[in-house]
Amino acid sequence: MSTVGRLIVIVLFEGVDLLDVTGPPEVFALLRRETDDAAAYEVLLAAETMAPVTTAAGVRVLPDVTFEEAAARSIDTLLVPGSVEVDDDRRVHALVDPAVVARVRTLAERSRRVASVCVGAHILAAAGLLDGRRATTHWSTAQQLAADHPAVEVDADPIFIRDGDVWTGAGISSCLDLSLALVADDFGEALALRVARQLVMYLKRPSGQSQFGVPLEPASTTRRVEDLRHYVMRRLDSPLTLAELAASAHVSERQLTRIFKAELGTTPGAYVESARVERARHLLESTDATLERITSSCGFGTTDTLIRAFRRRLDTTPMEYRRRFRVFPSPAAAGDAGGAGDGCQEGPGTVAGRAGGGG
């Protein structure tokens, strides 16, 4: 089946985030290097008028067509970027222009599929295109999206989500991951991976990969919880029972659970599992350690426990993750993996074991 001339329309408006607009066309243009179908995609930037549009970065971008002209075409993919403002307290808010929403709603009717980049999800939601669907956006505005649009199932963790013919992407740089996923959907996984190599990316990240890992979580509000987090990271290769964590914080097990829920928004078991997965991710990316050695080093106890944790949190398997994100290890990294925590087991009494990873 020929895919020549798939029309991709990217929505432009004042204050739009620059990378949201320029990142996807780079991915689609690189496709030409990897296929004989040089005209696989036609990318057009559409705006209200043909006047230059000033992005949030201050760079001016020239539209290719007006919204009216784009609406006269048969659109394969409508790509909707976003824009934010930051208040005096440094809080980020997604901006939604009703006029842009109306244009997006009209263009979506002419499109085979619709995708948003970063906070562009707020525009799709305002247009009613996410009602009853699961969607993601940048983590900083996820609560706003959920509050403004209760009919949308907001999941702030994945880097992109596909729900039928509607796709939503997370943080700004994930526009590349989203675009690669669209390429894979149109032309197959192998070609998308070749494009990813041209971009010098960690190949193509799976949609379930988290927007951020344990070390990037917000700092806790008390010194006690901060000390607990460091305690966990230093002892990941040990069982880490709930009783042990409670004793280290000089509180009861019940009080410890309340502290984690109040200050980190999770349970001790879920936090320990996420920390174990984060270390395993690093070892899979940067060392040649066997799955059994990584299991032991990260305190999972059995490889089945490790695999279940990866499926639950990243929607992939450890070996698939390594295949996608493997980088050449440094001697130090390989040495760290080889000697860390051999023989450490996670039994039924451990925090992650009792919580089942979720609570």
C-alpha positions in Angstrom: 0.0 0.0 0.0 1.5 3.4 -1.0 1.9 5.9 1.7 3.2 8.7 -0.5 2.1 12.2 0.6 0.7 11.5 4.0 -0.2 15.0 5.1 0.8 16.1 8.5 -0.6 19.5 9.7 1.1 21.2 12.7 -1.0 23.8 14.4 0.7 27.2 15.0 -0.4 30.0 17.3 1.2 32.8 19.3 3.4 31.7 22.2 3.6 28.1 21.1 6.6 26.0 22.4 9.2 26.0 19.7 10.5 22.4 20.0 6.9 21.2 19.9 6.7 22.7 16.4 10.2 21.9 15.0 11.0 18.5 16.6 8.5 16.3 14.8 9.3 17.6 11.3 13.0 16.7 11.9 11.9 13.1 12.6 9.7 13.0 9.5 12.4 14.6 7.3 15.0 12.0 8.5 12.7 9.3 7.2 13.8 10.3 3.7 17.3 9.1 4.4 16.0 5.7 5.3 13.5 4.9 2.6 13.1 5.2 -1.1 9.8 6.9 -0.6 11.1 10.4 -0.4 7.7 11.9 -0.3 6.4 9.7 2.5 5.2 12.7 4.5 4.2 16.2 3.6 4.4 18.5 6.6 2.6 21.9 6.7 2.5 24.5 9.4 -1.0 26.0 9.7 -2.0 29.2 11.4 -4.9 31.7 11.5 -3.1 33.9 9.0 0.1 33.8 6.9 1.7 36.3 9.2 4.8 35.1 11.2 4.0 33.4 14.5 6.2 34.3 17.5 7.0 31.2 19.6 7.6 31.1 23.4 11.4 31.1 22.6 11.0 34.3 20.7 11.8 32.7 17.4 9.4 33.6 14.6 8.0 30.9 12.4 6.3 31.3 9.0 3.1 29.3 8.4 2.7 27.3 5.2 -1.1 27.5 5.0 -4.0 29.1 6.9 -6.4 27.0 9.0 -9.0 27.5 6.3 -6.7 26.1 3.6 -5.7 23.2 5.7 -9.3 22.3 6.4 -9.8 22.0 2.7 -7.3 19.1 2.6 -7.6 15.5 3.6 -5.3 15.4 6.7 -3.5 12.2 7.7 -2.2 13.5 11.1 -3.1 16.6 13.0 -0.3 17.5 15.4 -1.2 20.0 18.2 1.6 21.6 20.2 1.1 23.5 23.4 2.0 26.6 25.4 2.4 27.5 29.0 2.7 30.5 31.4 4.5 30.6 34.7 2.9 32.6 37.6 4.7 34.6 40.3 5.1 31.5 42.4 6.8 29.6 39.5 3.8 27.4 38.9 3.2 26.3 35.4 -0.2 26.6 33.7 -1.2 25.3 30.3 -2.7 28.0 28.0 -5.8 27.3 26.0 -7.0 29.8 23.4 -10.7 29.1 22.6 -10.1 30.3 19.0 -7.4 27.7 18.6 -9.6 25.0 20.2 -12.3 25.7 17.7 -9.9 25.4 14.8 -8.4 22.2 16.1 -11.9 20.7 16.5 -12.7 21.5 12.9 -9.3 20.2 11.6 -9.7 17.0 13.6 -12.8 16.2 11.7 -10.7 16.1 8.5 -7.9 14.0 10.1 -7.3 10.3 10.2 -5.5 10.6 13.6 -4.8 13.4 16.0 -1.7 13.8 18.3 -0.7 16.4 20.9 2.7 17.3 22.0 3.4 18.2 25.7 0.6 20.5 27.0 -1.1 20.5 23.6 -3.2 17.8 25.3 -5.1 20.6 27.1 -6.2 21.9 23.7 -7.4 18.5 22.6 -9.2 18.1 25.9 -10.9 21.5 25.5 -12.0 20.4 22.0 -13.6 17.3 23.5 -11.2 15.0 21.7 -10.0 13.3 24.9 -13.3 12.6 26.6 -13.4 9.0 27.7 -9.8 8.4 26.7 -6.6 7.8 28.5 -4.1 10.6 27.9 -0.8 12.1 29.1 0.8 15.5 29.2 3.8 17.2 30.8 3.9 16.2 34.4 3.8 19.8 35.6 0.3 20.4 34.2 -1.2 16.9 34.7 -3.2 18.0 37.7 -4.5 20.9 35.8 -5.6 18.7 33.0 -7.4 16.3 35.3 -9.1 19.1 37.2 -10.3 20.9 34.1 -11.4 17.8 32.3 -12.7 15.1 34.6 -13.9 13.0 31.6 -10.3 12.4 30.6 -8.3 9.6 32.3 -5.0 11.4 32.9 -1.8 9.4 33.3 1.1 11.6 33.9 3.8 8.9 33.9 4.2 7.5 30.3 6.1 9.5 27.7 3.2 9.0 25.2 -0.1 7.2 25.1 -2.1 6.0 22.1 -5.9 5.6 22.6 -7.4 4.6 19.3 -6.7 7.3 16.7 -5.7 9.9 19.3 -2.1 10.1 20.6 -0.8 12.3 23.4 2.8 13.1 24.3 4.4 14.1 27.6 7.4 16.4 28.1 8.7 18.6 25.3 11.5 16.4 24.2 9.2 13.4 24.1 7.8 14.9 20.8 10.6 12.9 19.2 9.5 9.7 20.8 5.9 10.4 19.8 7.0 11.2 16.2 9.0 8.0 16.0 6.0 6.0 17.3 3.9 7.6 14.5 6.6 6.5 12.0 6.6 3.0 13.4 2.8 2.9 13.1 3.0 3.9 9.4 6.2 2.2 8.2 7.1 -0.4 10.8 9.4 -0.7 13.9 12.6 -1.4 11.9 12.4 1.8 9.9 11.6 3.8 13.0 14.6 2.4 14.8 16.8 3.5 11.9 15.5 7.0 12.1 16.1 7.0 15.9 19.8 6.1 15.2 20.0 9.1 12.9 18.7 11.3 15.8 21.4 9.7 18.1 18.6 8.8 20.5 18.3 5.8 22.9 16.6 4.2 19.9 12.9 4.4 20.4 11.6 4.5 23.9 8.5 2.4 24.6 5.3 4.4 25.4 5.3 3.0 28.9 8.6 4.4 29.9 8.3 6.8 32.7 8.8 10.6 32.2 11.2 10.6 35.1 12.8 8.2 37.5 13.3 8.0 41.2 16.2 10.5 41.5 14.1 13.2 39.8 11.2 13.0 42.1 10.4 16.2 44.0 12.3 16.6 47.2 10.4 15.6 50.3 9.1 18.2 52.7 10.9 16.9 55.8 14.4 15.9 56.7 13.1 12.5 58.0 11.7 11.5 54.7 14.8 12.7 52.9 16.9 10.5 55.2 14.6 7.6 54.5 15.0 8.0 50.7 18.8 8.0 51.1 18.5 5.0 53.4 16.6 3.1 50.7 19.0 4.0 47.9 22.0 2.8 50.0 20.4 -0.6 50.8 18.6 -1.6 47.6 20.5 -4.9 47.6 19.1 -5.9 51.0 15.5 -7.1 51.9 14.3 -3.6 53.2 11.4 -4.8 55.3 8.7 -2.3 56.5 9.9 -2.9 60.1 13.5 -2.0 59.1 12.4 1.2 57.5 10.2 2.1 60.4 13.0 1.5 62.9 15.4 3.6 60.9 12.9 6.5 61.1 12.0 5.8 64.7 8.3 5.5 64.0 5.8 2.7 63.9 5.1 0.8 60.7 1.6 2.4 60.5 3.0 5.9 61.0 5.7 5.2 58.3 3.0 4.3 55.8 1.2 7.5 56.6 4.4 9.6 56.2 5.1 8.1 52.8 1.6 8.7 51.6 1.5 12.3 52.8 4.9 13.4 51.6 5.7 11.2 48.6 2.2 10.3 47.5 3.0 6.6 47.5 3.5 3.6 49.9 6.8 2.4 51.2 6.5 -0.8 49.1 5.8 1.1 45.9 8.6 3.5 46.5 11.1 0.7 47.2 10.0 -1.1 44.0 10.4 2.1 41.9 13.9 2.6 43.3 14.8 -1.0 42.5 13.5 -0.6 38.9 15.4 2.7 38.5 18.7 1.0 39.5 17.9 -2.0 37.2 17.3 0.4 34.4 20.7 2.0 34.8 22.5 -1.4 35.0 20.6 -2.7 31.9 21.6 0.5 30.0 25.3 0.7 31.1 26.6 -2.8 31.9 26.8 -6.3 30.6 25.6 -7.8 33.9 23.4 -10.8 33.5 19.7 -10.6 34.5 20.4 -12.8 37.5 23.2 -10.5 38.7 21.0 -7.4 38.2 18.2 -9.2 40.1 20.5 -9.8 43.0 22.1 -6.3 42.9 18.8 -4.6 43.0 17.2 -6.8 45.7 14.4 -8.3 43.6 15.1 -11.8 44.9 14.0 -13.6 41.7 14.1 -12.7 38.0 10.3 -13.2 37.9 9.9 -10.4 40.4 12.1 -8.2 38.4 10.2 -8.9 35.2 6.8 -8.3 36.8 8.0 -5.0 38.2 9.2 -3.9 34.7 5.9 -4.9 33.1 4.0 -3.1 35.8 6.0 0.2 35.7 7.4 0.4 32.2 5.1 -1.8 30.2 8.1 -3.8 28.8 10.5 -6.5 29.9 14.1 -6.0 31.2 15.6 -7.6 28.1 13.5 -5.6 25.7 14.5 -2.5 27.7 18.2 -3.4 27.3 17.8 -4.0 23.6 16.4 -0.5 23.1 18.6 1.5 25.5 21.9 -0.3 25.7 24.9 2.0 25.7 28.6 1.0 25.9 29.5 0.5 29.5 32.4 2.3 31.2 34.8 0.0 33.2 33.6 1.5 36.4 29.9 0.8 35.6 30.6 -2.8 34.7 32.6 -3.2 37.9 29.8 -1.7 40.0 27.3 -4.2 38.5 29.6 -7.1 38.9 30.1 -6.7 42.6 27.0 -5.1 44.0 24.9 -7.2 46.4 25.4 -10.7 45.2 23.1 -13.2 46.9 20.8 -10.6 48.4 17.2 -11.9 48.4 13.8 -10.4 48.7 11.4 -12.7 50.6 7.7 -12.5 51.4 8.4 -10.2 54.4 10.1 -7.5 52.4 8.4 -4.1 51.8 8.1 -4.6 48.0 7.2 -8.2 48.4 4.3 -7.5 50.8 3.1 -4.5 48.8 3.1 -6.2 45.5 4.8 -3.2 44.1 1.7 -1.1 44.5 0.9 -0.6 48.0 
